[in-house]
């Protein structure tokens, strides 16, 4: 099957019509390239590339359709490639091998090297990320709730739902990386719970993870909870003798997470 015959079969045309369309595409592509060379128009170059791309795809399909061996080879290639992509997508979430980048950096693997992406997310160089410490100037007063004093720093005795679309109180997940001990994480969880925060699994000290960020941070997954994350960072900083806490914006990371989730990641420097 020739390209003319393929186009004739695809569009249900007679041979003369198929030849006319192929000739027209060739003339338009050649004219677009000529105009782009003379005028330097980027849009014309793009148009020419699209037309030439269509021609290449048509030629490739013609070759594959007319060659049974190529159909078999390409079919297995698609199966293998799709299988590898699917495995890597799952591995990025559950880290079976520990070699696949985490989900935010797996999604952008064709745009930037994983190590650069991971460093950008770890250091809070995306979205509305900011640093908080208990020694910083006081935060604006919360819209509701009583306050108490811890280490000279005003903190709320219950998590504040800021005015706006935030629909539910935040839920805190605590992760720690050795050499942080479970005893330390359990004490921190207890102190935060005493301040009114809902720390999931706080009695056990949260979850120990093999790999974590090098800097203690709080991650939020919805912009509605940025202010809640700020207040949580303030409480955590007071508990860690005024240490600076990174409030890291993961709302644009494309991850599947409940909107009111706030994650605490205790880095090794915590102990």
TORLUMVO-145680 format. One record per residue: y, x, z of N, C-alpha, C in turn; residue number from 1. Coordinates in steps of 0.2 Angstrom, whole numbers. Example, Ala and Ser with C-alpha at 12.3 -4.5 7.8 and 13.67 -1.06 7.14 Angstrom:
2
<<-28,66,39>,<-22,62,39>,<-16,66,39>,1>
<<-11,64,35>,<-5,68,36>,<0,64,39>,2>
END
This chain:
271
<<-6,4,0>,<0,0,0>,<6,4,0>,1>
<<10,3,-5>,<17,7,-5>,<22,4,-1>,2>
<<28,7,0>,<33,4,4>,<36,-2,0>,3>
<<36,-2,-6>,<38,-8,-10>,<33,-14,-9>,4>
<<26,-12,-9>,<21,-18,-8>,<22,-20,-1>,5>
<<23,-16,4>,<24,-18,11>,<30,-22,12>,6>
<<36,-21,9>,<41,-25,10>,<40,-32,6>,7>
<<37,-31,1>,<35,-37,-3>,<31,-42,1>,8>
<<26,-39,4>,<22,-43,9>,<25,-46,15>,9>
<<29,-41,18>,<33,-43,24>,<38,-49,23>,10>
<<42,-49,18>,<47,-54,16>,<45,-59,12>,11>
<<38,-59,9>,<36,-64,5>,<40,-64,-2>,12>
<<41,-58,-5>,<45,-58,-11>,<41,-56,-17>,13>
<<44,-57,-23>,<40,-54,-28>,<42,-47,-29>,14>
<<39,-43,-33>,<40,-36,-33>,<47,-34,-35>,15>
<<50,-38,-40>,<57,-36,-42>,<62,-37,-36>,16>
<<61,-42,-32>,<65,-43,-26>,<64,-37,-21>,17>
<<58,-35,-20>,<57,-30,-15>,<60,-23,-18>,18>
<<59,-22,-24>,<62,-16,-27>,<70,-16,-26>,19>
<<73,-22,-27>,<80,-23,-27>,<82,-21,-20>,20>
<<79,-24,-15>,<81,-23,-8>,<80,-16,-6>,21>
<<75,-13,-8>,<74,-5,-6>,<79,-1,-9>,22>
<<81,-3,-16>,<86,1,-19>,<93,0,-16>,23>
<<94,-6,-14>,<100,-8,-10>,<101,-4,-4>,24>
<<96,-4,0>,<96,0,6>,<97,7,5>,25>
<<94,10,0>,<95,17,-1>,<102,18,-4>,26>
<<105,14,-8>,<112,15,-10>,<117,14,-4>,27>
<<116,9,0>,<120,8,6>,<120,14,11>,28>
<<114,17,12>,<113,22,16>,<116,28,13>,29>
<<115,30,7>,<119,35,4>,<126,35,4>,30>
<<129,29,2>,<136,28,2>,<139,29,9>,31>
<<135,26,15>,<137,27,21>,<138,34,23>,32>
<<133,38,21>,<133,45,23>,<138,49,19>,33>
<<140,47,13>,<145,50,9>,<152,48,12>,34>
<<153,42,14>,<159,40,17>,<160,44,24>,35>
<<155,44,28>,<155,48,34>,<157,55,34>,36>
<<154,58,28>,<156,65,27>,<163,66,25>,37>
<<166,61,21>,<173,62,19>,<178,60,25>,38>
<<176,55,28>,<181,52,33>,<179,54,40>,39>
<<173,56,42>,<171,58,49>,<170,52,53>,40>
<<169,46,50>,<168,40,55>,<162,39,58>,41>
<<162,39,65>,<156,39,69>,<152,33,68>,42>
<<155,27,67>,<152,21,66>,<148,21,60>,43>
<<151,24,54>,<147,24,48>,<141,28,48>,44>
<<142,34,52>,<136,38,53>,<130,34,57>,45>
<<132,31,62>,<127,27,65>,<124,22,61>,46>
<<128,18,57>,<125,13,52>,<120,17,47>,47>
<<122,23,45>,<118,26,40>,<111,28,44>,48>
<<112,30,50>,<106,32,54>,<101,26,55>,49>
<<104,20,56>,<100,14,57>,<96,13,51>,50>
<<100,13,45>,<97,11,39>,<91,16,37>,51>
<<92,23,38>,<87,28,37>,<81,27,42>,52>
<<83,25,48>,<78,24,53>,<73,18,50>,53>
<<76,13,48>,<72,7,45>,<68,9,40>,54>
<<70,14,35>,<66,16,30>,<60,20,32>,55>
<<62,24,37>,<56,29,40>,<51,24,43>,56>
<<53,19,47>,<48,15,51>,<44,11,45>,57>
<<47,9,40>,<44,5,35>,<39,10,32>,58>
<<40,16,30>,<36,21,27>,<30,22,32>,59>
<<31,23,39>,<26,24,43>,<21,18,44>,60>
<<24,12,44>,<20,7,45>,<15,6,38>,61>
<<18,7,33>,<15,7,26>,<9,12,27>,62>
<<10,18,29>,<5,23,30>,<-1,21,34>,63>
<<1,18,40>,<-4,16,45>,<-8,10,43>,64>
<<-5,5,40>,<-8,-1,38>,<-13,1,33>,65>
<<-12,6,28>,<-16,7,23>,<-21,13,25>,66>
<<-21,15,31>,<-26,20,33>,<-30,18,40>,67>
<<-36,16,39>,<-39,14,45>,<-40,19,51>,68>
<<-41,25,49>,<-41,31,54>,<-35,31,58>,69>
<<-29,31,54>,<-23,32,58>,<-22,26,62>,70>
<<-24,20,61>,<-23,14,65>,<-27,15,71>,71>
<<-33,18,71>,<-37,19,77>,<-34,25,81>,72>
<<-32,30,78>,<-29,36,82>,<-22,33,85>,73>
<<-18,30,82>,<-12,28,85>,<-13,22,90>,74>
<<-18,18,89>,<-20,13,95>,<-22,17,101>,75>
<<-26,22,101>,<-28,26,107>,<-22,29,110>,76>
<<-18,32,105>,<-12,35,108>,<-8,31,112>,77>
<<-7,25,110>,<-3,20,113>,<-6,18,120>,78>
<<-13,17,120>,<-16,16,126>,<-15,21,131>,79>
<<-16,27,129>,<-16,33,134>,<-9,34,136>,80>
<<-4,33,132>,<3,34,134>,<5,28,139>,81>
<<3,22,137>,<5,17,142>,<1,18,148>,82>
<<-5,20,148>,<-8,21,155>,<-5,26,159>,83>
<<-3,32,156>,<1,37,160>,<7,34,163>,84>
<<11,31,159>,<17,28,161>,<16,23,167>,85>
<<11,19,166>,<10,14,172>,<7,18,178>,86>
<<3,23,177>,<1,27,183>,<7,30,187>,87>
<<11,33,183>,<17,37,186>,<22,32,189>,88>
<<23,26,186>,<27,21,189>,<24,19,196>,89>
<<17,18,197>,<14,16,203>,<15,22,208>,90>
<<14,28,205>,<14,34,209>,<21,35,212>,91>
<<26,33,209>,<33,34,211>,<34,30,217>,92>
<<31,24,218>,<32,20,223>,<28,22,229>,93>
<<21,23,228>,<17,24,234>,<15,32,235>,94>
<<17,36,230>,<16,43,231>,<9,45,232>,95>
<<5,43,227>,<-2,46,228>,<-3,53,227>,96>
<<0,56,222>,<0,63,221>,<6,67,224>,97>
<<11,63,226>,<17,67,228>,<21,71,223>,98>
<<19,70,217>,<23,74,212>,<27,70,207>,99>
<<27,64,208>,<31,59,203>,<37,58,207>,100>
<<43,58,204>,<49,57,207>,<49,50,210>,101>
<<54,49,215>,<54,42,218>,<57,37,213>,102>
<<57,30,215>,<59,25,210>,<65,26,207>,103>
<<71,28,210>,<77,28,207>,<77,34,202>,104>
<<74,39,203>,<74,45,199>,<69,45,194>,105>
<<64,41,195>,<59,39,190>,<62,35,184>,106>
<<66,31,186>,<69,26,181>,<74,30,176>,107>
<<77,36,179>,<82,40,175>,<79,46,173>,108>
<<72,47,172>,<69,53,171>,<71,56,164>,109>
<<73,51,159>,<75,53,153>,<82,55,152>,110>
<<86,54,157>,<93,55,157>,<95,61,161>,111>
<<91,63,166>,<93,69,170>,<87,71,174>,112>
<<86,78,175>,<80,81,179>,<80,78,185>,113>
<<73,76,188>,<72,73,194>,<75,77,200>,114>
<<75,83,200>,<78,87,206>,<86,86,206>,115>
<<89,85,201>,<96,83,201>,<98,76,203>,116>
<<94,72,201>,<94,65,203>,<93,64,211>,117>
<<87,67,213>,<85,67,220>,<91,70,224>,118>
<<94,75,222>,<99,79,226>,<105,74,226>,119>
<<107,71,221>,<112,66,221>,<111,60,226>,120>
<<105,57,226>,<104,52,230>,<104,54,238>,121>
<<101,60,239>,<100,62,246>,<107,64,249>,122>
<<112,67,244>,<118,69,247>,<123,63,247>,123>
<<121,57,245>,<126,52,245>,<131,52,239>,124>
<<130,55,233>,<134,56,228>,<134,50,223>,125>
<<132,44,225>,<132,39,221>,<134,33,225>,126>
<<138,28,221>,<140,22,224>,<145,23,230>,127>
<<145,18,234>,<149,18,240>,<146,21,246>,128>
<<145,28,246>,<142,31,251>,<148,35,255>,129>
<<147,35,262>,<152,39,266>,<149,41,272>,130>
<<152,45,276>,<150,48,282>,<153,45,288>,131>
<<150,45,293>,<152,41,299>,<150,46,305>,132>
<<155,46,310>,<153,49,317>,<156,46,322>,133>
<<154,46,328>,<157,43,334>,<164,46,336>,134>
<<165,52,333>,<171,55,335>,<177,53,330>,135>
<<175,49,325>,<180,47,320>,<185,42,322>,136>
<<190,41,319>,<195,35,322>,<191,29,322>,137>
<<193,25,327>,<190,18,328>,<189,14,322>,138>
<<184,10,321>,<183,6,316>,<187,-1,317>,139>
<<189,-4,312>,<192,-11,313>,<188,-15,318>,140>
<<191,-19,322>,<187,-24,326>,<183,-28,322>,141>
<<177,-29,325>,<172,-34,321>,<175,-41,322>,142>
<<173,-45,317>,<175,-52,317>,<173,-56,323>,143>
<<167,-54,326>,<165,-58,332>,<160,-54,336>,144>
<<159,-56,342>,<154,-52,347>,<158,-48,352>,145>
<<155,-47,357>,<158,-43,363>,<157,-35,361>,146>
<<161,-31,364>,<160,-24,363>,<159,-21,370>,147>
<<156,-15,370>,<154,-11,376>,<156,-4,374>,148>
<<156,1,379>,<158,8,378>,<152,12,379>,149>
<<151,16,374>,<145,21,375>,<149,28,372>,150>
<<148,33,377>,<151,39,376>,<159,38,373>,151>
<<162,33,376>,<169,33,374>,<170,29,368>,152>
<<165,27,364>,<166,24,358>,<165,16,358>,153>
<<169,12,355>,<168,5,355>,<162,4,351>,154>
<<157,0,353>,<152,-2,349>,<150,-9,351>,155>
<<147,-13,346>,<145,-20,347>,<139,-20,351>,156>
<<138,-26,355>,<132,-27,359>,<127,-31,355>,157>
<<129,-33,349>,<125,-36,344>,<127,-35,337>,158>
<<122,-34,332>,<125,-32,325>,<129,-38,322>,159>
<<134,-36,319>,<139,-40,316>,<138,-42,309>,160>
<<138,-49,308>,<138,-51,301>,<145,-51,299>,161>
<<147,-47,294>,<154,-47,292>,<155,-53,288>,162>
<<162,-55,288>,<163,-61,284>,<162,-60,276>,163>
<<159,-65,273>,<157,-64,266>,<150,-67,265>,164>
<<147,-64,260>,<141,-67,258>,<135,-65,262>,165>
<<136,-60,267>,<130,-58,270>,<126,-63,274>,166>
<<120,-65,272>,<117,-72,274>,<113,-71,281>,167>
<<111,-65,283>,<106,-64,288>,<108,-58,292>,168>
<<106,-58,298>,<106,-51,302>,<102,-46,299>,169>
<<105,-40,299>,<101,-34,297>,<95,-32,300>,170>
<<90,-30,297>,<83,-28,300>,<83,-20,299>,171>
<<82,-17,304>,<82,-9,304>,<75,-7,303>,172>
<<73,-2,299>,<67,2,298>,<69,9,300>,173>
<<65,12,304>,<66,19,306>,<61,23,304>,174>
<<63,29,300>,<58,34,298>,<60,41,301>,175>
<<56,45,302>,<57,52,305>,<52,57,302>,176>
<<55,63,301>,<51,68,298>,<50,74,303>,177>
<<44,76,304>,<43,82,309>,<48,88,306>,178>
<<50,91,311>,<48,92,318>,<51,86,323>,179>
<<55,81,320>,<57,76,325>,<50,73,328>,180>
<<50,72,334>,<44,69,337>,<45,61,338>,181>
<<39,58,339>,<39,51,340>,<42,49,346>,182>
<<42,54,351>,<45,52,358>,<53,51,357>,183>
<<55,56,353>,<63,56,351>,<64,49,347>,184>
<<60,48,342>,<62,42,338>,<61,36,342>,185>
<<56,36,347>,<55,30,351>,<61,29,356>,186>
<<64,34,358>,<70,34,363>,<76,31,359>,187>
<<77,34,353>,<83,32,349>,<82,24,347>,188>
<<76,22,345>,<75,15,343>,<76,11,349>,189>
<<74,13,355>,<75,9,361>,<83,8,363>,190>
<<86,14,362>,<94,13,363>,<97,9,358>,191>
<<95,9,352>,<98,5,347>,<96,-3,348>,192>
<<90,-4,350>,<88,-11,352>,<92,-13,358>,193>
<<94,-9,363>,<98,-11,368>,<105,-13,366>,194>
<<107,-10,361>,<114,-12,358>,<114,-18,353>,195>
<<108,-21,353>,<107,-27,349>,<104,-27,342>,196>
<<102,-21,340>,<100,-20,333>,<92,-22,333>,197>
<<90,-25,328>,<83,-27,327>,<79,-21,324>,198>
<<76,-17,328>,<73,-11,325>,<65,-13,324>,199>
<<63,-14,318>,<56,-16,317>,<51,-10,319>,200>
<<46,-12,323>,<42,-6,326>,<45,-1,330>,201>
<<50,-3,334>,<54,1,338>,<50,4,344>,202>
<<45,0,346>,<41,2,352>,<37,8,350>,203>
<<35,8,344>,<31,14,342>,<35,20,339>,204>
<<42,19,339>,<46,24,336>,<47,24,329>,205>
<<45,19,326>,<46,19,318>,<40,22,315>,206>
<<41,25,309>,<36,27,305>,<37,35,303>,207>
<<32,39,304>,<32,46,303>,<31,47,295>,208>
<<35,51,292>,<34,52,285>,<34,59,283>,209>
<<30,61,278>,<29,68,277>,<36,71,274>,210>
<<39,68,269>,<45,70,266>,<51,65,267>,211>
<<56,68,269>,<62,64,270>,<68,68,268>,212>
<<74,65,269>,<81,69,267>,<82,74,272>,213>
<<86,79,270>,<87,85,275>,<93,83,279>,214>
<<96,77,279>,<102,75,282>,<101,68,285>,215>
<<102,67,292>,<101,61,295>,<105,56,291>,216>
<<102,50,289>,<106,45,286>,<104,38,287>,217>
<<108,33,285>,<107,26,285>,<107,24,278>,218>
<<102,21,275>,<103,18,268>,<103,10,269>,219>
<<108,8,264>,<108,1,264>,<107,-1,256>,220>
<<104,-7,255>,<102,-9,249>,<106,-15,246>,221>
<<111,-17,249>,<115,-23,247>,<122,-21,249>,222>
<<127,-22,244>,<134,-20,246>,<136,-25,252>,223>
<<133,-31,252>,<135,-35,258>,<134,-32,265>,224>
<<130,-27,265>,<128,-25,272>,<131,-18,273>,225>
<<136,-16,269>,<139,-9,270>,<142,-8,276>,226>
<<146,-14,279>,<149,-13,285>,<144,-13,291>,227>
<<139,-17,290>,<134,-17,295>,<131,-10,296>,228>
<<130,-6,290>,<127,0,290>,<132,5,293>,229>
<<139,4,292>,<144,8,296>,<143,8,303>,230>
<<143,1,306>,<142,0,313>,<136,3,316>,231>
<<130,3,312>,<124,6,314>,<125,13,315>,232>
<<128,16,310>,<129,24,310>,<133,26,316>,233>
<<138,22,317>,<143,23,323>,<138,23,330>,234>
<<134,18,330>,<130,18,336>,<125,24,336>,235>
<<122,26,331>,<117,31,330>,<121,38,331>,236>
<<127,39,329>,<130,45,330>,<132,46,337>,237>
<<134,40,341>,<135,41,348>,<129,43,352>,238>
<<123,41,349>,<116,43,352>,<115,50,351>,239>
<<117,53,346>,<116,60,344>,<122,64,345>,240>
<<125,63,350>,<131,67,353>,<136,68,347>,241>
<<138,63,344>,<143,63,339>,<141,66,332>,242>
<<135,67,331>,<133,70,325>,<135,66,319>,243>
<<137,69,313>,<139,65,307>,<133,62,304>,244>
<<134,55,302>,<128,52,299>,<131,50,292>,245>
<<126,51,287>,<128,49,280>,<126,41,280>,246>
<<130,37,278>,<129,30,276>,<128,30,268>,247>
<<122,29,266>,<120,31,259>,<119,24,255>,248>
<<123,23,250>,<122,17,246>,<117,17,241>,249>
<<112,13,242>,<106,12,237>,<106,6,234>,250>
<<112,2,234>,<112,-5,231>,<112,-4,224>,251>
<<113,1,221>,<113,2,213>,<107,6,211>,252>
<<102,7,216>,<96,11,214>,<91,8,210>,253>
<<91,1,209>,<86,-3,206>,<80,-3,210>,254>
<<80,-3,216>,<74,-3,220>,<73,-11,223>,255>
<<67,-12,224>,<65,-19,226>,<65,-19,234>,256>
<<70,-22,237>,<71,-21,244>,<74,-28,246>,257>
<<73,-30,253>,<76,-36,255>,<83,-34,256>,258>
<<88,-39,255>,<95,-37,255>,<97,-35,262>,259>
<<95,-37,267>,<97,-36,274>,<94,-30,277>,260>
<<90,-26,273>,<86,-20,276>,<91,-14,276>,261>
<<91,-11,282>,<95,-5,283>,<89,0,286>,262>
<<89,6,283>,<84,11,284>,<88,17,288>,263>
<<85,19,293>,<87,25,297>,<82,31,295>,264>
<<84,36,292>,<80,42,291>,<83,48,296>,265>
<<78,49,301>,<80,55,305>,<78,61,302>,266>
<<82,66,301>,<81,72,298>,<79,77,304>,267>
<<76,83,302>,<73,88,307>,<78,90,312>,268>
<<85,90,310>,<90,93,314>,<91,88,320>,269>
<<88,82,320>,<89,77,326>,<87,80,332>,270>
<<81,84,332>,<78,87,339>,<82,93,341>,271>
END
